[in-house]
Amino acid sequence: MNTHTIDTSIAKHMAESSAIRGASIIGQPGGWSVVLKLGLHERPLGMQRSDKPRTWRSLDRAVAYLKNELHIARFDLLDATNHSVGEPLAGKSRVDASERLRLAHESAGHDKWFREQVDLAIKEADAPDAQWVSAADAKSSWKQKRAELINRAGGSV
């Protein structure tokens, strides 16, 4: 299979063996891509498990990836000719980050509360002085409580 991109894991191995001769950052609609020089050939850096060029929304993130992951700090070219911010990358829509974080914190808080309630109930049930109520007694007690609430509400169900 002849691919036109270089997978990120292969690029890391090539960078470790000094097979990459240079890199260029090229502006794309919606972001930035990287082209690697390998001898006389140039190939775009691709996404993992895909033959599509990898694209970063931010130039800072593209540079950080090249510096931190591939240890490439010098670039042959930075071409912003075709870069445009207005066009989003295909399949890259994101929900509002603050809303997502708020929901995650809310969920974590509820999970913590729920686990505390379960632990408390288990401790109460395991206590030697725990008093158990039969299902029939509980049903009778709630039937009486329901009747009292209906009378307080005006007598209609």
Backbone as JSON, one array per atom type, in Angstrom:
{
  "sequence": "MNTHTIDTSIAKHMAESSAIRGASIIGQPGGWSVVLKLGLHERPLGMQRSDKPRTWRSLDRAVAYLKNELHIARFDLLDATNHSVGEPLAGKSRVDASERLRLAHESAGHDKWFREQVDLAIKEADAPDAQWVSAADAKSSWKQKRAELINRAGGSV",
  "N": [[0.85, -1.18, 0.0], [0.73, 2.09, -0.97], [1.16, 4.96, 0.64], [0.46, 8.45, 1.01], [0.99, 10.02, 3.16], [2.85, 10.4, 6.27], [2.69, 8.42, 9.02], [2.15, 9.34, 12.46], [3.49, 7.84, 14.44], [5.49, 6.54, 12.97], [6.84, 8.77, 12.07], [7.94, 9.67, 14.47], [9.83, 7.64, 14.99], [11.46, 8.0, 12.76], [12.4, 10.57, 13.24], [13.91, 10.11, 15.54], [15.96, 8.6, 14.46], [17.21, 10.44, 12.9], [16.32, 10.78, 10.26], [14.67, 12.63, 9.19], [14.91, 15.48, 7.32], [14.02, 18.08, 7.39], [11.32, 20.4, 8.13], [8.16, 21.81, 7.3], [5.63, 24.18, 7.97], [2.38, 24.45, 7.01], [-0.26, 26.53, 6.13], [-3.73, 25.82, 6.25], [-7.2, 25.7, 5.24], [-8.88, 26.38, 8.12], [-6.84, 25.53, 9.82], [-3.5, 24.23, 10.53], [-0.98, 22.37, 8.86], [1.68, 19.89, 8.63], [4.59, 19.4, 6.73], [6.99, 17.04, 6.05], [10.47, 16.73, 5.29], [12.17, 14.25, 3.64], [15.01, 13.23, 2.68], [15.06, 13.61, -0.73], [12.38, 13.76, -0.96], [9.14, 15.0, -0.02], [6.7, 14.7, 2.46], [3.41, 14.84, 3.81], [2.64, 15.05, 7.31], [0.75, 12.59, 8.77], [-2.43, 11.51, 10.19], [-2.92, 9.18, 12.91], [-3.57, 5.8, 12.04], [-4.78, 6.49, 9.65], [-4.82, 7.85, 6.36], [-4.86, 10.53, 6.06], [-3.85, 13.96, 6.06], [-2.59, 15.38, 9.08], [-4.07, 17.95, 11.0], [-3.77, 20.94, 12.79], [-5.57, 23.21, 14.82], [-4.4, 25.41, 15.92], [-1.48, 27.34, 15.46], [0.44, 27.46, 17.42], [0.07, 25.02, 18.75], [0.76, 23.19, 16.77], [3.48, 23.8, 16.43], [4.37, 23.22, 19.03], [3.88, 20.45, 19.09], [5.7, 19.54, 17.14], [8.12, 20.33, 18.34], [8.06, 19.04, 20.9], [7.31, 16.34, 20.49], [8.51, 15.36, 18.09], [10.94, 16.53, 18.25], [11.82, 18.65, 16.65], [12.9, 21.77, 16.04], [13.49, 23.76, 14.28], [12.28, 25.25, 11.33], [11.76, 24.92, 7.87], [10.0, 26.36, 6.36], [7.26, 28.56, 6.76], [4.17, 28.8, 5.78], [1.48, 30.75, 5.27], [-0.34, 31.22, 3.33], [-2.71, 29.86, 2.4], [-4.13, 29.69, 4.72], [-6.98, 29.97, 6.75], [-9.16, 31.12, 9.23], [-11.89, 31.11, 9.51], [-13.16, 28.85, 8.38], [-14.26, 25.88, 9.64], [-12.65, 22.82, 10.7], [-13.4, 19.71, 9.2], [-15.61, 17.59, 10.92], [-14.84, 18.45, 13.44], [-16.38, 19.73, 15.37], [-17.09, 21.18, 18.51], [-18.56, 20.99, 21.73], [-19.46, 23.62, 23.96], [-16.79, 24.32, 26.02], [-16.79, 25.22, 28.7], [-19.36, 24.58, 29.54], [-19.29, 21.8, 29.26], [-17.32, 21.18, 31.18], [-18.6, 22.13, 33.48], [-20.77, 20.38, 33.66], [-19.37, 18.0, 34.03], [-18.15, 18.43, 36.52], [-20.43, 18.72, 38.09], [-21.55, 16.19, 37.79], [-19.52, 14.64, 38.96], [-19.66, 15.58, 41.57], [-22.24, 14.74, 42.32], [-21.88, 11.98, 42.1], [-20.01, 11.56, 44.14], [-21.55, 12.32, 46.42], [-23.6, 10.38, 46.23], [-22.17, 7.96, 46.6], [-21.29, 8.37, 49.23], [-23.76, 8.31, 50.56], [-24.54, 5.67, 50.09], [-22.49, 4.28, 51.43], [-23.03, 5.18, 54.05], [-25.6, 4.08, 54.45], [-24.98, 1.35, 54.34], [-23.34, 1.1, 56.59], [-25.23, 1.74, 58.6], [-27.01, -0.39, 58.26], [-25.39, -2.54, 58.93], [-24.91, -2.11, 61.58], [-24.99, -3.18, 65.02], [-27.22, -2.47, 66.53], [-29.25, -2.08, 64.73], [-32.56, -1.65, 63.58], [-34.93, -3.59, 62.08], [-37.56, -3.42, 59.71], [-40.48, -5.01, 58.72], [-41.68, -5.79, 55.4], [-44.45, -5.67, 55.15], [-45.18, -4.11, 57.4], [-43.91, -1.69, 56.68], [-45.3, -1.06, 54.34], [-47.87, -0.68, 55.35], [-47.41, 1.5, 57.07], [-46.69, 3.52, 55.22], [-49.04, 3.65, 53.78], [-50.79, 4.73, 55.65], [-49.49, 7.2, 56.08], [-49.75, 8.33, 53.52], [-52.53, 8.61, 53.35], [-52.9, 10.56, 55.35], [-51.57, 12.74, 54.15], [-53.14, 13.14, 51.88], [-55.56, 13.92, 53.05], [-54.72, 16.32, 54.19], [-54.25, 17.76, 51.89], [-56.68, 18.27, 50.84], [-58.36, 16.2, 50.37], [-58.7, 14.94, 47.85], [-57.56, 12.63, 45.35]],
  "CA": [[0.0, 0.0, 0.0], [1.54, 3.3, -1.09], [0.47, 6.07, 1.27], [1.07, 9.75, 0.72], [1.33, 10.69, 4.41], [3.68, 9.66, 7.21], [2.01, 8.22, 10.29], [2.86, 10.03, 13.55], [4.43, 6.93, 15.13], [6.63, 6.35, 12.07], [7.58, 10.03, 12.08], [8.74, 9.7, 15.7], [10.99, 6.76, 14.78], [12.32, 8.64, 11.76], [13.05, 11.71, 13.9], [14.93, 9.55, 16.44], [17.09, 8.11, 13.66], [17.68, 11.59, 12.11], [15.98, 10.61, 8.85], [13.91, 13.8, 8.75], [15.87, 16.54, 6.96], [13.45, 19.39, 7.63], [9.86, 20.45, 8.28], [7.49, 23.06, 6.94], [4.27, 24.31, 8.49], [1.6, 24.99, 5.91], [-1.61, 26.94, 6.5], [-4.85, 25.16, 5.57], [-8.48, 26.24, 5.72], [-9.23, 25.88, 9.44], [-5.74, 25.1, 10.67], [-2.12, 24.14, 10.08], [-0.48, 21.01, 8.68], [3.14, 19.81, 8.62], [5.2, 18.62, 5.65], [8.33, 16.61, 6.46], [11.42, 16.45, 4.22], [12.88, 12.98, 3.79], [15.9, 13.19, 1.52], [14.54, 14.43, -1.82], [10.92, 13.7, -0.94], [8.39, 15.68, 1.04], [5.44, 14.01, 2.74], [2.68, 15.44, 4.93], [2.48, 14.27, 8.52], [-0.62, 12.09, 8.76], [-3.07, 11.11, 11.44], [-2.74, 7.76, 13.18], [-4.54, 4.88, 11.45], [-5.48, 7.16, 8.56], [-3.9, 8.41, 5.37], [-5.22, 11.94, 5.9], [-2.91, 14.85, 6.75], [-2.98, 15.86, 10.4], [-4.25, 19.4, 11.0], [-3.94, 21.58, 14.11], [-6.3, 24.48, 14.75], [-3.54, 26.48, 16.4], [-0.08, 27.28, 15.06], [1.19, 27.16, 18.65], [-0.01, 23.58, 19.04], [1.53, 22.5, 15.74], [4.89, 24.0, 16.78], [4.62, 22.46, 20.27], [3.95, 19.03, 18.73], [6.97, 19.29, 16.45], [9.22, 20.46, 19.3], [7.99, 18.09, 22.02], [7.16, 14.94, 20.07], [9.48, 14.99, 17.05], [12.19, 17.23, 18.57], [12.18, 19.51, 15.53], [12.71, 23.14, 16.51], [13.72, 24.68, 13.16], [11.37, 24.97, 10.22], [12.23, 25.44, 6.58], [9.01, 27.25, 5.76], [5.98, 28.78, 7.4], [3.37, 29.33, 4.69], [0.12, 31.04, 5.71], [-1.1, 31.65, 2.15], [-4.05, 29.25, 2.33], [-4.73, 29.58, 6.05], [-8.15, 30.79, 7.07], [-9.71, 30.72, 10.52], [-13.34, 31.04, 9.44], [-13.68, 27.56, 7.96], [-13.94, 24.86, 10.63], [-12.2, 21.53, 10.21], [-14.48, 18.73, 9.1], [-15.72, 16.66, 12.05], [-14.17, 18.98, 14.63], [-17.23, 20.61, 16.16], [-16.96, 20.93, 19.95], [-19.52, 21.67, 22.58], [-18.85, 24.65, 24.78], [-15.91, 23.69, 27.01], [-17.2, 25.55, 30.06], [-20.56, 23.79, 29.83], [-18.84, 20.42, 29.43], [-16.65, 21.09, 32.46], [-19.6, 22.32, 34.52], [-21.51, 19.13, 33.78], [-18.46, 16.99, 34.58], [-18.02, 18.7, 37.96], [-21.73, 18.43, 38.69], [-21.66, 14.73, 37.81], [-18.57, 14.13, 39.96], [-20.21, 15.92, 42.88], [-23.37, 13.84, 42.59], [-21.32, 10.65, 42.31], [-19.41, 11.55, 45.49], [-22.65, 12.32, 47.37], [-24.28, 9.1, 46.16], [-21.32, 6.95, 47.23], [-21.34, 8.62, 50.68], [-25.06, 7.85, 51.05], [-24.52, 4.21, 50.07], [-21.63, 3.86, 52.54], [-23.76, 5.45, 55.29], [-26.67, 3.08, 54.56], [-24.37, 0.05, 54.65], [-22.92, 1.15, 58.0], [-26.44, 1.66, 59.42], [-27.56, -1.74, 58.16], [-24.49, -3.47, 59.61], [-24.81, -1.78, 63.02], [-25.64, -4.21, 65.85], [-28.5, -2.0, 67.08], [-30.15, -1.75, 63.62], [-33.92, -2.16, 63.73], [-35.46, -3.93, 60.78], [-39.01, -3.31, 59.59], [-40.95, -5.94, 57.69], [-42.27, -5.14, 54.22], [-45.87, -5.42, 55.44], [-45.24, -2.95, 58.3], [-43.52, -0.5, 55.92], [-46.39, -0.76, 53.43], [-48.97, -0.15, 56.18], [-47.0, 2.82, 57.55], [-46.76, 4.47, 54.11], [-50.45, 3.8, 53.43], [-51.32, 5.66, 56.64], [-48.87, 8.5, 55.79], [-50.36, 8.81, 52.28], [-53.89, 9.04, 53.7], [-52.78, 11.84, 56.07], [-51.19, 13.77, 53.18], [-54.3, 13.4, 51.02], [-56.5, 14.69, 53.86], [-54.18, 17.68, 54.32], [-54.3, 18.42, 50.58], [-58.05, 18.58, 50.46], [-59.13, 14.98, 50.28], [-58.83, 14.31, 46.52], [-56.37, 11.91, 44.92]],
  "C": [[0.9, 1.24, 0.0], [0.75, 4.47, -0.52], [1.17, 7.37, 0.92], [1.38, 10.53, 1.98], [2.25, 9.81, 5.25], [2.94, 9.62, 8.53], [2.83, 8.85, 11.41], [3.85, 9.11, 14.27], [5.66, 6.66, 14.27], [7.48, 7.61, 12.05], [8.45, 10.15, 13.32], [9.99, 8.83, 15.56], [11.98, 7.37, 13.8], [13.07, 9.82, 12.38], [14.16, 11.21, 14.83], [16.16, 9.08, 15.69], [17.64, 9.2, 12.73], [17.42, 11.44, 10.62], [15.18, 11.79, 8.3], [14.88, 14.95, 8.55], [15.34, 17.95, 7.23], [11.94, 19.3, 7.74], [9.35, 21.82, 7.88], [6.09, 23.03, 7.54], [3.48, 25.07, 7.45], [0.19, 25.32, 6.4], [-2.65, 26.27, 5.63], [-6.12, 25.88, 5.99], [-8.83, 25.59, 7.06], [-8.08, 25.46, 10.3], [-4.39, 25.06, 9.97], [-1.73, 22.68, 9.92], [1.04, 21.07, 8.57], [3.57, 18.93, 7.46], [6.63, 18.32, 6.08], [9.19, 16.33, 5.24], [12.19, 15.19, 4.56], [13.78, 12.83, 2.57], [15.39, 14.14, 0.46], [13.02, 14.51, -1.84], [10.34, 14.51, 0.2], [7.06, 14.97, 1.2], [4.74, 14.71, 3.89], [2.63, 14.48, 6.12], [1.01, 13.88, 8.61], [-1.14, 11.78, 10.14], [-2.82, 9.62, 11.65], [-3.89, 6.97, 12.57], [-5.36, 5.53, 10.34], [-4.44, 7.73, 7.6], [-4.25, 9.87, 5.08], [-4.2, 12.8, 6.62], [-3.46, 15.33, 8.09], [-3.04, 17.38, 10.36], [-4.47, 19.87, 12.43], [-4.7, 22.88, 13.91], [-5.39, 25.66, 15.06], [-2.1, 26.28, 15.91], [0.79, 26.93, 16.26], [1.2, 25.66, 18.94], [0.77, 22.77, 18.01], [3.03, 22.6, 16.05], [5.24, 23.19, 18.02], [4.73, 20.97, 19.97], [5.29, 18.71, 18.08], [8.14, 19.36, 17.43], [9.22, 19.34, 20.33], [7.97, 16.64, 21.58], [8.22, 14.51, 19.06], [10.85, 15.64, 17.27], [12.74, 18.0, 17.37], [11.87, 20.93, 15.97], [12.94, 24.17, 15.41], [12.86, 24.26, 11.99], [11.9, 25.63, 8.97], [11.28, 26.5, 6.04], [7.8, 27.37, 6.67], [5.13, 29.51, 6.36], [1.92, 29.5, 5.15], [-0.78, 31.46, 4.56], [-2.52, 31.12, 2.14], [-4.74, 29.14, 3.67], [-5.92, 30.51, 6.18], [-8.78, 30.23, 8.34], [-11.2, 30.44, 10.42], [-13.9, 29.68, 9.09], [-13.29, 26.49, 8.97], [-13.46, 23.57, 9.96], [-13.36, 20.55, 10.2], [-14.46, 17.79, 10.31], [-15.11, 17.16, 13.33], [-15.07, 19.91, 15.43], [-17.13, 20.2, 17.63], [-18.07, 21.64, 20.69], [-18.76, 22.68, 23.43], [-18.06, 24.0, 25.92], [-16.36, 23.99, 28.44], [-18.44, 24.77, 30.47], [-20.19, 22.33, 30.07], [-18.16, 20.23, 30.78], [-17.62, 21.23, 33.62], [-20.38, 21.02, 34.74], [-20.65, 18.02, 34.38], [-18.3, 17.18, 36.09], [-19.32, 18.37, 38.7], [-21.91, 16.91, 38.83], [-20.74, 14.12, 38.87], [-19.08, 14.41, 41.37], [-21.36, 15.01, 43.27], [-22.87, 12.43, 42.87], [-20.72, 10.52, 43.71], [-20.5, 11.48, 46.56], [-23.33, 10.95, 47.42], [-23.47, 8.0, 46.85], [-21.29, 7.12, 48.76], [-22.65, 8.1, 51.27], [-25.12, 6.32, 51.1], [-23.67, 3.69, 51.23], [-22.34, 4.05, 53.88], [-24.87, 4.4, 55.5], [-26.12, 1.71, 54.91], [-23.93, 0.01, 56.1], [-24.12, 1.04, 58.93], [-27.01, 0.25, 59.41], [-26.71, -2.75, 58.91], [-24.36, -3.21, 61.11], [-25.54, -2.83, 63.85], [-27.0, -3.76, 66.4], [-29.5, -1.62, 65.97], [-31.51, -2.41, 63.83], [-34.5, -2.38, 62.34], [-36.98, -3.88, 60.81], [-39.43, -4.26, 58.48], [-41.58, -5.16, 56.54], [-43.73, -4.8, 54.48], [-46.04, -4.21, 56.36], [-44.91, -1.65, 57.56], [-44.65, -0.08, 54.99], [-47.56, -0.13, 54.19], [-48.66, 1.27, 56.65], [-47.12, 3.85, 56.43], [-48.21, 4.68, 53.65], [-51.1, 4.82, 54.35], [-50.78, 7.08, 56.36], [-49.51, 9.13, 54.55], [-51.77, 9.34, 52.56], [-53.86, 10.38, 54.42], [-52.46, 12.98, 55.11], [-52.37, 14.13, 52.27], [-55.34, 14.23, 51.79], [-56.03, 16.13, 54.01], [-54.31, 18.46, 53.02], [-55.73, 18.7, 50.12], [-58.89, 17.35, 50.19], [-59.28, 14.37, 48.91], [-57.48, 13.71, 46.1], [-55.89, 12.42, 43.6]]
}
